[in-house]
Amino acid sequence: MSQHKNLIAGAWVSGTDQSDNINPSDLSDTIGQYARADAAQVGDAVDAARDALPKWAHASPQVRADLLDAIGIAILAQKDDIGRMLAREEGKTLAEAVGETVRAAQIFRFFAGEAIRLAGDAIASVRPGIDVNVTREPVGVVGLITPWNFPIAIPAWKIAPALAYGNTVVFKPADLTPGSAHMLAQIIDAAGAPAGVFNLVMGRGSVVGNALVAHPDVNAISFTGSVPVGRQLLVDAAKGMKKVQLEMGGKNPMVVMDDADLDIAVPACVNGAFFSTGQRCTASSRLIVQAGIYDEFVDKLSKAAGALTVGDALDPATQMGPVASANQLKNNLSYVDIARAEGATVLGGETLEGSKDGYYQKPAIFADATNDMRSSREEIFGPCASVIKATDFDEALALANDTEFGLASGICTSSLKHARAFRAHSQAGMVMVNLPTAGVDYHVPFGGRKGSSYGSREQGRYAAEFYTSVKTAYSFAG
């Protein structure tokens, strides 16, 4: 089995080590062997990005737009192949995987337009004869570190704006899911990205990620991943005065009021909590339900979750795929035990036998939970949801905000008063009304508050805040 190589300075380079990419739906299926870079190869990639920066930073916006558009078109042309790879290596259902791939293409095509539309300001000076112009310039060499749960969409929403605004990129995908990232790198290379403008270095975060953060010629780091790693990255990057953007965890609340339409609320909660096997930072992992409908809601939720078809991600009948790895499954099961020990009524959550050997788990509902339980406060990142009772809107809002995280939140209600109040007072970066907490458009800002995010927002026009630096220029006309 040939090794899938790193891309450094326009050349495909073998790693110093390699990893097997294993299908979590079928542990007998080795998808491929992928190169792992060492710190020296990371240094080579950074050197290549630094050398390519001056020409790319000053390239015509049309050149950058044309490249991004070509990448987007190529992703769409290969969406079925990429989607199949994504489903095999990460365990997301095939339909979700193809949908994620299409979203990646849309992101590249959106930022193709943004490359042309990047604007500045002409501001009148308070002094006569002086002109003031405010422009945006590239930050420089950008290190991008992405997670395993969205292995093509998240790389796309980091790579596309970085290139659109004239930066050069060193990209480290998750070691667990390198296949989708490698296919994306092949597309970027084939589309004509100049040597060094885009570099792929696969491998362990403890090696490749740390080397990126420590390198003095990396000007900015955008990271999506766990809270502990993100916090340590921030400390380490500060030593080099690097610009940092972090997207980390979530313990997202979905409030369900007595006046909610349960035909809307239950599917929204099932989607938010269990689709993508709950492996989303925006997942609805705390369902805060008003007392008047609590028992009815738990009954309907349990039946809906229990009816989900759990199985091989490539099977069209599957509605929830496997957990992504053995370690993640072990973590999920430990929280099932924790919830039970804390006094929650656990519905589901057991491992499942599939037609093939894989990491299968039933959706887990922690009924009769309270907000102070570990299972209600700590991010699990699996198909597990606590159901917490609230007496009224004020208590539900207080419970929703009582968390160290603040990424997404939601409310299901037929009351405009409650919907407006929740939107105004929810301490989250993204708020949904009668919609799942997970699932956002590609052209609007993404990010949260408190322990969920640090730095400026991702996606949409707000991406320019991170990937550019503002310059103010004065001119005296005489």
N, C-alpha and C positions, 0 to 999 in steps of 0.2 A: 504494500500500500504506500503510494508516494506521499511525501510530506507537502502540505499546503504551506507556502512560504510567506514570509513577511515582505512588505514592499517598502524599500528604503532607497531614496534618491533615484526613483524610477526603475529600479531593478528588483527582481524577486530573489530574496536572500533566504537561505536555510537558517533555521534557528540553532541555538546551542543545545536545545532540548526539544521535546515534542510532547503533545498530549493527545490522548484518544478522545474523540468526540462521540459520546454514547447516547443512543436514543432512549429517553426515559420511559417510552411506551413499550420498548422491546430491548431489554438489556443485552440480547445477543447481537444486536445491530450496531456495529461500529461504523459510524458515518464517514470518518476519515481521521487522519493524523495531521495535527496542526502544529506549526513551528512555535516555539517559545523563545522569545528574545532574552538576552541578558542585558545588563546595564551598559555594556560597551556598545551593543547594537542600538540601544535607545539613544546613546550619545551620537552615533552615526546618523540616526534619523533626525535628531535635533539639529545637527550640523547641516544636513541637507535642507531642512526647512529654513534655517537661518540664511543660508546662501541663496535660496530661491525667493526670499521675502522681498528684496528691493524691486525686482522686476514685476512680481505678481501684485505687490501693493500699488504700483503705479500703472498697471495694465488698464486698458479702457474698460469701463463698466460693461460694455457690450461683450468683450471677451469673456469676462466672468459670467455674465448672464447666459451666453451661448453654451458655456461648459455645463452650467447647472441645469439648463434646459435639456441638454443632450443626456445628462445623467438621469434626469427624471423620466425621459422618454424610454431610455434603455431599461430602467427598473420596471416600468409598466409592461414593456415587451416581454420581460422575464418573470412577471409576477407569480405565475404558477410554479415555476421551478424554485424561485426564492421562497415562496410560501411553503412549498413542500419541505425545503431544507429547514425552515424556521420551525415548522410543526414537528419534524423529526428530532431536532436537537433540543428544543425547549419544552415541548409537550403541549403547546397551545393548539387548540383545534385547528384543522386545516382552513376552515372558513375564517376564523379569527386571524390566522397567520397570513392568508392572502390579503385580508383587509388591512392588516398592519403594513404589508408591503406596498399596497396602493397608497396608503397614507404617506409612506416614505417618499414615493414618487411625487405626490402632491406637494410635500414640503420643499423638495428641490425645485420644483417648477415655481412655487410661490417666491422663493428667494432668488430665482432667476430674475423675476420682476423687481424685487427689492434692490438688487444690485444696480439697477437703472434709476430707481426712485430715491436713493439715498440723498437727503437734502440737508442744507445748512440754513444759516440765517444771515441776512444783512441787517445790521442794527445801526441806527443813527447814533453817532457819538454826541456826548454833551459838549464837546469842544468843536469849534468851527474848523472846516477843512479836513476833517479826519473821518475815514471810513472804517467801520468795524465789520469783519466777516467771521462767522463761526462755522467751522467745518468739522466733519468727522473723518478720522483716519484709522487705519487698522491698528489693533493693539500690538500685533507682531506674531511671534511663534506661539501657537496655542496648543496645549496638551488636552486631549479629550479622553475621559475615562468613563466608560458606559457599563450598565448592568446587564444581567442575563435575561431579565424578564421581558424586555422589548428590544430584541437584539438587532432590529433594523430601524425601527421608528426613532428611538432615542439617538442612535448615531446620526440619523438623518437630520434631526432638529438641532444637532450641534455642528455637524460638518457643513451643512448647507449655508447657514449664516456666516460661519467662519470664513469660508471661501468667498462668499458673495461680497463681503466687506474688505477683502484684500489681505486676509491673514493667511499664513501657511499652517499646516496641521500635522501633528503627530497623534495618531489615534490608537488607543489601547482598548479593545473590546473585552468583554468578560471572558475569562478563561473557560467557563462552562459552556459558552455558546459562540464559538469562533466562526462557525460555518457561514451564517448569514452575513457577518461582517466581512469575511473574506470574499464572498460573492459581490458585496457592495464595493469593496476595494478594486476588484477586477473591473467592474463597470466604470468606476472613476478613472482608472488607469487607461482603459480602452477609449474612453470619451475624449482623451487628450489632455488630461491634467499635466502640466509641465513637471519634469522631474524635480522632486523635493517639495512641491507645493502640497502634496498629500502623501503621508507616510503611514503605513500600518505596522504596528509592533504588537504582536500577540504575546500572551504569557500571563504569569501570575501577577496579581496586584502588588504583592510584597516585593517583587523584583522590578517589573516594568513600571508600575504606577509610582513606586517610591523614587525610581530613577528620574522619571519625568518631573515630579514635584521638586526634586533636589537640583535639577540641572539649571545652571545660571542663565542659560540662553532661552529658557522657556518663560515667556512674558505673562501667560495667563493659563489657568487651569479651570476647566469645566468638568464637574464630577457629578454623577448620579449613582447612588449606592447607599450603603448602610450608614446609620448615624455615627457609630464609633469610628469608622474609617473616615467619614467626612470631617468629623471634628479634629481628628489627628492631622488630616491633610491640611486643614485650615491653619493649624499651628505651624506645621512644617513649611507651608507656602509663604507664610508671613515672614519667615526668616529671609526669604529672597525677594520680599516686597512684590510678590506676584498678585495680579488680579485674580480673584477666586469667585467661582459660582458653584453653589452646592444645592443639589436636590436630594433629599434623604428620605426620612420615614414619614409614616402617617398612621394615625389611629382614628380613622374618619367616621364621624357620626352621621347617621341618617335618622332624623326624627320623624316619627309617624304619629300624627295627631288623631284624636277620636273622629274628627270629621273627614279623614282621608278616605279616598276611594280605594278600597283594598284591591280592586282589580288593577289598579295602577301601582299601588304601594308595594304589594307582594312581589310582582315581577321586577320592579325597580330594585328591591332589596336582594332578590335572588341574583340578578345581574351584577349588582355592585359587589356583593359578598363572594360569589362563587364562580362567575365567569372568569376566564383566564386562570382557573384554579385558585382564585383569590390572590394571585401573585402579582398584585398591582399596588403601587404606593397610594393610589386613590381608592382602594377597595373600601367598601362599607363594612368595617369590622366591629362597629358599635351601633346596634339598632336600638334607638331610644323610643319606646312606645308608650303612649298615654294609657293609663290604667283601664279606661273604659273598654278598650278593644284589645287589651294585651293578650288574653287567653285565645281569642279568636285569631289574632294575628299569628301567634306562635303556632297554632294548629295549621293554619293555611301555609305558613312559611315552611314548616316541617314537611308537609305533604309535597309542596312544590320542589323543595330541595331534594327530598328523597326520590322524586320522580326523574331527576336529572340522570341522563345516561352517561356514566363515567367509563371511559375506555380509551383505546388507541387513538391518538391525536389524528391519525390519517384516515380513520373510519368516518365516513360522512354522517353516520348516525350519532357520533359522540358529541355530547354537549359540554362535558368537562373532561379535559385531558388529565394526564398524570401530573404529580408533583415533579418538579424539575430535576431533583437529585436526591440521593440517599440521605445526605445531611439535612436537606430541607424537610424531607418526610419525617426524619427523626425529631427535628425541632417541632414540627406540627403536632406529632403524637405526644410529645412531652407537654405541650400546652393543653391538650385534651385531658391529660392526667392532672395537670395543675388546676384547670377549671373545675374538674370533678372534686378534687380535694378541697377547693375553696368553697364548695357548696352549690355550685351551679348544677342544673339538670342538663346533662350532656345528651343530645340527640344526634346520633350519627357519629362521624369522625373516625370510624374504624378503617383499617386497611382493607383493600379489596383484592380478590384474585381476578386477574384479567385473562383473556385468551392467550396473552403473552406475558412473560415475566417483566413487570414494570413497577413504577412507584405510584400505585393507585390508592386513593383515599376517598372515603365518602365525605360529602359536605358535613361540617360539624356546626351544630347550633348549641350555644351555651345559654339555655333559658334560665330564668330566675337569677340572672347575674346582677352584680352591683358594680358601680363605676370604680370602686376602690380595689377590685380584684386585679391581680397581676394579668390575668387573661383579658381584662378589659383595658389595661393601661399600656401594655407592651406590644409592640408590633410583632405579629406572628408571621405574616407574609405567606399565608396559606388559606385554604377554604374553611375558615373558622370565623364565626360571628357571635358576639355576645348580644343578648337581648335584655335590655335594661328597662325597668318600669319607671315612668314619671307620672306625677299626679296632674300636672297642668303645663301650659306652655312655658311659663317662667322657669319651672324646675327642669324641663326638657332642654331649654336653652342653656341653663347653667351647667347641666351635665355634659352637653355637647362641647362647651368651651373648657370644661375641666380636664385638660390634657396638655401634655408638653408639646404636642404637635399642632399643626394648623394648616394642613395642605388643602383638603376638600371637606365639604359638609353638604348635607342635604336635608330637605324637609318635604314630607308628603302631607298635603293639607288642601282643603277646598276653601280655606279662609284667606282672603287677600290681606287682611290685617296681620295674620300670623306669618304669611309668606313675606310681607314687606318687613316686618319686625325681625324675622330671622335673617334675611339678606343684610339688613343694616347692622345687626349685632353679632352675627356669627364671626368668630375669630379665626377665619380661614381665608386662604387666598382665592379659593374657588367655591362658589355656592350654587347648589342645584335646587330647583323647586319642581317637585313631581317628576324627577329624572334621577337615574342612578348617579352616585358620586363619581363613578369611573366612566370615562369616555368624554374627551374634549376635542374641539375642532383644532385643525392644524394652523390656523391663521390668527389665533388669539393668544394672549399671554398665558403661560403656565407657570405656577409656582405657589408657594405658601408662606406661612408665617411661623414664628416661634421656632421649635426644633426641626421643622420640616425643610426649611430652605434658608439659604444665605446668599446675599448678593442680588443682582437684578434678575428679572424674569426671563424665561426662555420662550421661544416661539414668537411668531408674528413680528410686527414692527418693533416690539419691545426688545427683541434680541439685539438690536443695534446698541443698546445701553451697555451690554457686556463686550461685544466684539469690536467696538470702536472706541476711540479716545477723542475727546473734544479739543479742538484747537481754536483759540481766539486770536485773530490777526488784525493789526492796526495799520492803516496806510494814511500818510499825510500827502494831500494833493497839492499843497502850496497855496 
